[in-house]
Amino acid sequence: MNRFRISKLICAVIAAALVCQAKPLFACAMCYGQKTDSPLAAGMNWGIMSLLVVLVLSSIASFFVFLAKKAAAVGAAPAPTQGETSDSNKKA
């Protein structure tokens, strides 16, 4: 075996050993059942609301930018002259 395969095997064994270790997970004070009127709860609620507002507003703004780019692309396309027809109007 070459060095690359050996190091790859060692990394896989270490990763498998780390994944197989079971440790208990502890919830934060907010999730564990503390008072919901605490400053921690108020801060978390404000953080959630600010992220939600930013995400929604940026999604709406990016949608309107997308529409503006599409409208500009359609408006920039040359219109057929009087004697010419477009590809969709040509008969085979």
C-alpha positions in Angstrom: 0.0 0.0 0.0 1.2 3.5 -0.7 1.2 6.3 1.8 -2.0 7.9 0.5 -4.0 4.8 1.0 -2.6 4.2 4.5 -3.4 7.8 5.6 -6.8 7.5 4.1 -7.5 4.3 6.0 -6.2 5.8 9.3 -8.5 8.9 8.8 -11.4 6.6 8.1 -10.7 4.6 11.3 -10.4 7.7 13.4 -13.6 9.1 12.0 -15.5 5.9 12.6 -14.2 5.8 16.2 -15.3 9.4 16.8 -18.7 8.7 15.4 -19.2 5.6 17.5 -18.5 7.4 20.8 -21.8 8.1 22.6 -22.0 11.2 24.6 -25.2 12.7 26.1 -26.4 16.0 24.7 -27.5 18.7 27.0 -30.1 21.3 26.1 -29.5 25.0 26.6 -31.2 26.8 29.5 -33.9 28.1 27.2 -34.8 24.6 25.8 -34.5 23.0 29.2 -37.5 24.8 30.7 -36.3 28.1 32.1 -38.7 31.0 32.4 -39.9 32.3 29.1 -39.9 35.9 30.2 -36.1 35.9 30.9 -33.8 38.2 28.9 -32.3 35.1 27.3 -35.7 34.2 25.8 -36.3 37.8 24.7 -32.9 38.0 23.0 -33.5 34.7 21.2 -36.9 35.8 20.0 -35.5 39.1 18.7 -32.7 37.1 16.9 -35.2 34.8 15.3 -37.4 37.6 14.2 -34.5 39.7 12.8 -33.2 36.7 10.8 -36.7 36.0 9.5 -37.3 39.6 8.4 -33.9 39.8 6.7 -34.5 36.5 4.9 -38.0 37.4 3.7 -37.0 40.9 2.6 -33.9 39.7 0.8 -36.0 37.0 -1.0 -38.6 39.5 -2.1 -35.9 41.9 -3.3 -34.0 39.3 -5.2 -37.3 38.2 -6.9 -37.9 41.7 -8.1 -34.3 42.0 -9.3 -34.8 38.7 -11.2 -38.0 40.1 -12.8 -36.2 43.4 -13.7 -33.4 41.5 -15.4 -35.8 39.3 -17.4 -37.8 42.4 -18.5 -34.6 44.1 -19.6 -33.5 41.0 -21.5 -36.9 40.8 -23.3 -36.8 44.5 -24.0 -33.3 44.3 -25.4 -34.2 41.6 -28.0 -34.5 43.1 -31.5 -38.0 43.2 -32.8 -38.6 41.7 -36.3 -38.9 44.3 -39.1 -41.9 44.6 -41.2 -40.7 42.3 -44.0 -39.3 39.6 -41.7 -41.1 37.1 -39.6 -39.9 35.4 -36.4 -39.0 31.8 -36.2 -42.2 30.8 -34.6 -44.3 32.3 -37.4 -42.4 30.6 -40.3 -44.2 27.8 -42.0 -42.4 24.6 -42.9 
